[in-house]
Amino acid sequence: MEINPDELREFLEADLVGVRADPEFKESLRRKLWTLVRTKYGRSGSDPDPD
């Protein structure tokens, strides 16, 4: 996977903005991303908060 430094910089700049995410959305996104990582890279490791 290739990463464009300008796109990465723009993405990381969002951390500096003081916008609060909805906790339910944040948790849903965390679970989806964790599932994506497990699917792509294998199921080794465990979810600290399994379904």
C-alpha positions, 0 to 999 in steps of 0.5 A: 500500500502506498501512502501519499505524504500530503494526504497523510498530513491532511488526514492527521491535521484533523486531530488538531480540530476540536470536534467531538465525535458521537460516542456510539459512532466512535465505538461502531467505527472502532469495531468496524476497523478492528474487523477490517484489520483482523480480516486483512491480516489474520485473526491473531490477537484479540479484541479488548472488547469482543462482540 
